[in-house]
Amino acid sequence: MYNLEEKATRAALVGVYDGTTVKEEAESLSEELASLAKTLGLEIVTRELVHVREKSAKYGIGTGKAAELAERAKELEADCLVLDWELSPAQQRNWEDMAGIPTIDRRELIIQIFADRAKTREASLQVELAGLHYSLPRLSHKYIDLSRQRGGRYGTKGSGETKLETDRRQVQMRIHRLELAIEEVRKQRALQREQREKRGINACALVGYTNAGKSSLLNAITGSEVFVEDELFATLDPTSRRLRLSSGKTAIFVDTVGFIRRLPHDLVDAFRSTLEEASRASLLIHVLDAADHEVEQQYDATIRVLEELGAGEVPRIIALNKSDRVLAERLEELCARFPGAIAVSAKTRAGLDVLLSETEQRLIASTL
């Protein structure tokens, strides 16, 4: 008998905190990094949280501590190192030379998850563009081939260890073609928005942190069956659904990709054509996971991305989703923290009538 199942890639995770990042925030980011790694199908063999007192340009942390972490990964027979800070191409090579295994940062981890999640041609184009921008200065980097176990597509794939100049030219040519294709996507979306506006149809975009329950809420509001999964970035492709409101007017509800702390700029830029749905919407429903103890940090992270997209001034309603999982006292605290927020539950449908009524009033007001 032979075991034909592919073994999961074993990962050693490392987070840091210093004078700019307090330990509590670093612990929170470390938990999030572990969730990201599990989403990608990695088997976590160790999680280290390191206090950095001095940094070397070679590794981004102290040389002695870097050597210690590399040795620890070898002892545990890890297949890769995942570091929770952004690595320069040179630092990435230095880590891989010392550890002898692929080393990736949070940015590459998120890009690979996006590559795995992309289903439509539009999302695939955008993810590939982000991956290629990331991989261009890293063509000698030991990429982790997760396509065998996860079916993902990422960047140029493969090891990229030969014909560097030829590879660079090919990557640059591919980037140019992708940018042209994505520009066409942007024009198509702009045309669709113009047609909606001419017909007097308002757009309402659901935005929020990844796994806040945006897709579940869209399903509950519109009676649709958008794919829902309790994991990070379950929804990558934007989904639109029509709904006739009680006033007789029709509105478009748009589900958008979830945000996350330290969302790579490559992805924000690549997905700008779809994320523009938020900046061009008449109204935003900012979905918060009321059951998450870090809901305030997630709110702040989403607001930062919205402002970067030029959507910071778009009117918005805060929906405290998953309220059925929260004690009444905690819900009161959140309502005080977010004045005007509406407690809802996509699961039990509690509060949806209030949310829809407020949404309709806001949309009508935006047309006056």
N, C-alpha and C positions, 0 to 999 in steps of 0.2 A: 504494500500500500504506500502511495506517495501523497504527500500533502501538496496539492496544487494551488492552494490559496497564497496570494501574494502577502508577504510580511509587511506590516505597517512600518513606515519610516520612523525610526526612534530619534526623538529630539530632546536636546538639553536646552532649557530656556533660561535666559539671564536678563534680569532687570537691574536698574541702577537708581540710586537717589543721591543727590548732592545738595549744594547750596541753593540750587534753583528748583529742585523738586523735593518736596517733603516726603517723609517715609510713607505716610498714609496714602498719598496720591500714587507713589511708586507701587505700593502694594495693590492698589486698585487697578493700575495699569498692568501689573503682572498677572492679576486674575483675568483681565481682558485678553492679554496675550495668550494665556492658556486656552481660553475659549476660542480664539482665532485659530490656534494650532489644532485643536480638536475638530473644528469645523473643516479644516483641510485634511483631516484623517491622520494626523501625526500622533504617534504614541509618545507621551511625555515621560521621560525617564528621570528627570530632575528639574526642579525650579529653584533658581538661585536669585537672591535679591542682595545686591552688593552696594555697600556704602563707598562712594568714590571720593577720596580726599585729594587725589592728584590725577591728572589726565596726561597721557602721552599722545602725541600726534599720531603715533604709529598704530595704536589700538583703540583710542578713544577713552580708555581707562588706564590705570597704572599697569606698567609692563609686568610686574610680579603677579598682580591679581589676574591679568589676562592669561599668563602661563599656568596659573593654578586652575583656572576655569577650563582651559584646554585639556589639561591633564585629567581633570575630573570627568570630562566628557569621554575621554579615551577609556578610562577605567569602567565607565558604565556602558561602553560599546555603543555610544550614540552615533547615529548616522548623519546628524547635522546639528549645528548650533543655531539657535534663534535668539537674537539680541534685540532688546526693546529700546533701541535708539538708532538713529539714522547713521549708516556707515558710508564713508566715502569709498569710491572704487579701490583706492590704495589700501585703506583700512580693511576692507573686505578680503583683499588678496593676502594681507598680512595675517589675518586671523586664520584663513584657510591654509596658509603655509605652515603655521604653527600647530594648528589642530589636526591638519590632514583630512578634514571633512568639510563639506559645503557649509558655509556660514551665511545666513540671511538676516536682514533686519525686519522690523515691523512693516516697513513700507513694501518690501518685496512679498512678505507673507500676505498682506491684504491684496496686492495685485494678483497673486496666484489664486486667492479665493475668488476674486472677481472673474478671473479666467475660467475657473471651474463652474461658476454660476451662469455665465453668459449663455443664453439660449438662442436669442434672435440674432439676425445678421447685424442689426444696428449695435446691439450690446457687444457682440464679438469684435466688430470694428474698433469700438472705443476702447475695449480692454486691450486689444492687441497693440493699439497705438501707445497706450500707457506703458505696457510691458516693453515695447521696443525703445521708447525714450529712456526707460530705466536701464535696459540691458546694453545700450549702445556703448557706454564707457566701461562696460563690464564683460566684454566678450570672452575674456579668459577666466571668468568666474565659474566655479563648479556648480552649475545649476542642478537643483534637485529635480529629478524626473519623476513627477507624481502622476504623469499621464497614464501609467500602467494601472494604478490602483484607483484613480479618481476620474479618469477620462477628461482631464482638463487640457486647456490650450493656453500656452503662456509664451509670449515673446517669440524668440527664435527657436525655443526648445533646445534639446541636445546639450552637449558640453561646450560647444563654441570654442574649441581649443586650437583650431588650425586656420590658416589663411586669414589672419585677422584683418588685413587691409581689404581683401576681397569681401569678407563678411561685413565690414563697416559700410562699404559702398552699397551692398545689397540691402542692408538694414536701412540706410538713409533713403534709398530709392523706395523701399516699402513704406517708410514713414510718410514720404511725399504723397504716395498713392492713397494711403489711408486718410491723410488730411484732406485730400480732394474729395474722397468718398463721404467723409463726415461732414464736410461743408455742404454737400448735396442734401444730407440728412437734415442739417440745420435749416436750409432753405425750405425743404418740404414741411418741416414743423412750423416754420413761420407762416407758410401759406395756409396750413390747416388752422392756425390760430386766427389769421385774418378772416377766413371763411366763417369760423365760429362767431367772431365779433360782428360780422355783417349780418348774421342771422340772429343776433341778440342772445347768444348762448354764452353764459358765464362759465369760467373754469375755476374749480376749487381744488387745490393741490393738498394732498396729505403728506406732511413732512415729519421728520423726527429721527430719533436715534435708531440704529439697527435693532431689530427684534422688539420694538415698542408695540407692535401689533397693528401697524398701518394696513396691511393686506386684510387682516381679519376684520378690521373696522370698515374697510371698503366693502367687503362682502356683506357685512351686517347692514350697512346703509343702503346698498344698491341691490341686494339679493343676488349678487354675482358669485362666481366660484373661482376667484383668483387663487393661485397656488399659495398655500400657507404651510409653514414649517417652523417649529420652535428652535431656530438656530440663527446665527449671524448671517446677514446678507442672503436670506432665503429668496428675497425678491430683488432682482437686479434690473429686469426689463420693466420700464414704466408701463403701467396699465391704465387705460381710460374707460370709464363706464358712465353712461347717461342715466339721469334720474329726473323724472317729472315731479316737480315740487307741488305742494298743495295749492300754490297760487296759479298753477297751470304752466309756469315757466319751466324750461328744461335747463339743467345744469350738467356740466361734465365734471366728474370727480376723477382726479388723477393720482394714482399711487406712485410714489417716487422711491428711488434707491435710498436706503437708510444711511445715516451719517455715523461717524465714529470719531473719537478723539484721535488727533494726529492723522486725519484722513490725508493720504498722500496727494500732493498738488497735482501729480501726474493724472490721478483719477478725476479730480475736480475739473481739470482742464479738458481731459478726454471726454468726460460725460457732460460737458457744458451744454451741448445741444439738447440733451434730455433734461438736465437740471434747470434749464431755462424755463421749463414749464412752471417752476415755482416762482421765478421772478416775474413772469408774465401773467400769472393767475390773478383773478379778482380778489381771491381770498385764500388764506392758508389755514388748514387745520393742523396745528402742531400737536402731534400725538406723543404723549408722555406715558411711560410705564410706571403707573402709580405704585406698583408692587416692588420696584427696584429701589434699593436704599441709596443708590447714587443718581437718583432722578435729577437732582439739581445740576450736577456736573454734566449730565447728558443734555439737559436743557441748554446750558451754556455752550457746549460743543456744537449743538445744532444751530444756535443763533450765530455763532462765529462763521459757520459755513454759509448760512443764508446771507449774511452781510457781504461775504466774499463774492457771492453770486449776484449781488445787487438786489436781493429780495428782502433786505432788512426793513424796508418801509412798507411792504405789502401788509394790509390788514390781516390779522390772524386771530383765531380762536384756539385756546388751549384745551385739549381733551385729555383728561386724566383717565387713560384706559386701564383695564384690568382692576377696576375699583372693587370688584367682587372678591379680590384677594387681599384687600386692605382693611384693617380695623377702622372703625368710625373716627377714633381720635386722630389717627394718622391722616385720614382723608381730610379732616378739618384743618390740620396743619398745612397740608399741601394747598388747600383752597385759600388759606391765608397767605401762603408764600406766592401763589399765582392767582392774584385777584381776577375774578371773572371766569376762572377755569370751570369746565363742566365735567363732572364725574360720570364716566360711561363704562360700559362693559360690552365688548364685542361678543363675548360668550353668552351672557344672560340678556343682552339687549337693553339693560338698564341705562337710562339717561339718553338713549338715542333720539327719542322724540324731542327732548330739550335741545340736543345738539343740532338736529335738523331744523328746528324752528329758528334757532339763533343764526344758523347758516343762511337760511332763506331771508331773514330780515337783513343780514349784512349784504347779501348779494343784491337785494332790491335797492338798498341804500346806495350801493356802488354805482347804480345806473341812473340815479337821480341827478 
